[in-house]
């Protein structure tokens, strides 16, 4: 479902101590990356509750990126390992719910890796673009038939249930 | 004769198993106290009553409606809207009305798939003409209607405004009585509250916790857990850590892991997210491949494990539909 004009909406949760600064560095160094990613700064990738990711997807994000410090370099000792375990847990569940594997991605980028972060973002945006829009809320919108049927019931009751 | 000071009570079921109706009776002889204070104006499971009688009642004339079951058909949606209009206080009674419960797990499927299984593929079904329920059937005498079966099961609060929630599959008798007492004494919590406690099953569970980590998840038939230690620390997927208390930790006390029927505790929006977070913390590995293997081998059915009672009320609500996203 590749669409040339489709611009994916990506939410990026980035760690205050590394990848958020890498994004800053990319900015000051004039390194370009696609503007599709909406960056949300968190204090640590371990702060990213799976609910954040689910909420982003449920509200219309086409993909979610989580970026943290390289393993072993966490500002809070080992929380990025927690992020890693949650990520695999989440990925397993999302696949069971019919989402493509490439809709979420965990990447590592230190504060010095502006270039690498830009490349990760570029790659992720291209991968999500190939998947097409997610448009999650459409999954549980019933068509107009539903409301019509509910309204029709009152009329049917009025006509058919009156037994004198 | 209807005493003037008596309240009016309605109990209704939609997409549910009927266990909630029985749970109402589990308050035993206290049901007589309920009858002393309330006239039961509508309870199709136990008393005779017609929808058209409810239709003719004045709006807001029912004091309390205990509504159990999720919303799966247009008829159930109609009843939810009707009872919302007629009742002053609408209580989402039990897991189905609050969170979708087991019927909500059918949100991993859709109408077409469900009909195919139920009306064609089950071994006990003989349906050579491939007949499936139709919304409208033309007959010589006129049109006949059946309710529309939705692709997605909705919780009560996804259809109408809900005043209170009473979780549980089914709610425990003591909690039902707490709710009824609160209604009778007019000591109801703020609108939108869950009537119950605000701790987790772990807080009620007598097992010993030692923050031990695990390298493998076991399924319940694979091990016989020891009776003292936390089940999660023995590798069983126990949902107690995410689940609201109120049941008295009955399952862990008989060596069976909590499956989460009391729903998510206050402070978390998505039961599965909470449980995923908690389980991720007990895995004893820092190696991506090993973590992935532990999860995939130990939890073959993530939706059924993390959202057994909550899929319809989770953030994503259902499995991706084939037609969506186009």
HADDOCK unambig.tbl for C-alpha pairs under 7 A between the chains (distance, minus, plus):
assign (segid A and resid 49 and name CA) (segid B and resid 277 and name CA) 6.94 0.50 0.50
assign (segid A and resid 50 and name CA) (segid B and resid 273 and name CA) 5.01 0.50 0.50
assign (segid A and resid 50 and name CA) (segid B and resid 277 and name CA) 6.84 0.50 0.50
assign (segid A and resid 51 and name CA) (segid B and resid 270 and name CA) 6.25 0.50 0.50
assign (segid A and resid 51 and name CA) (segid B and resid 273 and name CA) 5.12 0.50 0.50
assign (segid A and resid 54 and name CA) (segid B and resid 315 and name CA) 6.16 0.50 0.50
assign (segid A and resid 54 and name CA) (segid B and resid 316 and name CA) 6.62 0.50 0.50
assign (segid A and resid 55 and name CA) (segid B and resid 315 and name CA) 6.00 0.50 0.50
assign (segid A and resid 58 and name CA) (segid B and resid 315 and name CA) 6.13 0.50 0.50
assign (segid A and resid 58 and name CA) (segid B and resid 316 and name CA) 5.43 0.50 0.50
assign (segid A and resid 81 and name CA) (segid B and resid 286 and name CA) 6.08 0.50 0.50
assign (segid A and resid 82 and name CA) (segid B and resid 280 and name CA) 6.57 0.50 0.50
assign (segid A and resid 82 and name CA) (segid B and resid 281 and name CA) 6.25 0.50 0.50
assign (segid A and resid 85 and name CA) (segid B and resid 280 and name CA) 5.15 0.50 0.50
assign (segid A and resid 85 and name CA) (segid B and resid 291 and name CA) 6.40 0.50 0.50
assign (segid A and resid 86 and name CA) (segid B and resid 276 and name CA) 6.51 0.50 0.50
assign (segid A and resid 86 and name CA) (segid B and resid 277 and name CA) 5.93 0.50 0.50
assign (segid A and resid 86 and name CA) (segid B and resid 280 and name CA) 5.29 0.50 0.50
assign (segid A and resid 88 and name CA) (segid B and resid 292 and name CA) 5.79 0.50 0.50
assign (segid A and resid 89 and name CA) (segid B and resid 276 and name CA) 6.24 0.50 0.50
assign (segid A and resid 89 and name CA) (segid B and resid 280 and name CA) 6.99 0.50 0.50
assign (segid A and resid 89 and name CA) (segid B and resid 295 and name CA) 6.53 0.50 0.50
assign (segid A and resid 92 and name CA) (segid B and resid 302 and name CA) 6.95 0.50 0.50
assign (segid A and resid 93 and name CA) (segid B and resid 302 and name CA) 5.22 0.50 0.50
assign (segid A and resid 93 and name CA) (segid B and resid 303 and name CA) 6.17 0.50 0.50
assign (segid A and resid 96 and name CA) (segid B and resid 302 and name CA) 6.91 0.50 0.50
assign (segid A and resid 96 and name CA) (segid B and resid 303 and name CA) 6.61 0.50 0.50
assign (segid A and resid 97 and name CA) (segid B and resid 108 and name CA) 6.98 0.50 0.50
assign (segid A and resid 97 and name CA) (segid B and resid 319 and name CA) 4.29 0.50 0.50
assign (segid A and resid 97 and name CA) (segid B and resid 320 and name CA) 6.02 0.50 0.50
assign (segid A and resid 98 and name CA) (segid B and resid 319 and name CA) 5.75 0.50 0.50
assign (segid A and resid 98 and name CA) (segid B and resid 320 and name CA) 5.08 0.50 0.50
assign (segid A and resid 99 and name CA) (segid B and resid 320 and name CA) 6.74 0.50 0.50
assign (segid A and resid 133 and name CA) (segid B and resid 325 and name CA) 5.80 0.50 0.50
assign (segid A and resid 134 and name CA) (segid B and resid 325 and name CA) 5.04 0.50 0.50
assign (segid A and resid 135 and name CA) (segid B and resid 325 and name CA) 5.10 0.50 0.50
assign (segid A and resid 136 and name CA) (segid B and resid 325 and name CA) 6.96 0.50 0.50
assign (segid A and resid 138 and name CA) (segid B and resid 324 and name CA) 5.80 0.50 0.50
assign (segid A and resid 138 and name CA) (segid B and resid 325 and name CA) 6.97 0.50 0.50
assign (segid A and resid 139 and name CA) (segid B and resid 320 and name CA) 6.16 0.50 0.50
assign (segid A and resid 139 and name CA) (segid B and resid 321 and name CA) 5.67 0.50 0.50
assign (segid A and resid 139 and name CA) (segid B and resid 324 and name CA) 5.52 0.50 0.50
assign (segid A and resid 140 and name CA) (segid B and resid 152 and name CA) 6.08 0.50 0.50
assign (segid A and resid 146 and name CA) (segid B and resid 74 and name CA) 6.44 0.50 0.50
assign (segid A and resid 146 and name CA) (segid B and resid 148 and name CA) 6.97 0.50 0.50
assign (segid A and resid 149 and name CA) (segid B and resid 74 and name CA) 6.18 0.50 0.50
assign (segid A and resid 149 and name CA) (segid B and resid 148 and name CA) 6.99 0.50 0.50
assign (segid A and resid 150 and name CA) (segid B and resid 74 and name CA) 5.30 0.50 0.50
assign (segid A and resid 150 and name CA) (segid B and resid 75 and name CA) 6.64 0.50 0.50
assign (segid A and resid 150 and name CA) (segid B and resid 77 and name CA) 6.79 0.50 0.50
assign (segid A and resid 150 and name CA) (segid B and resid 78 and name CA) 5.40 0.50 0.50
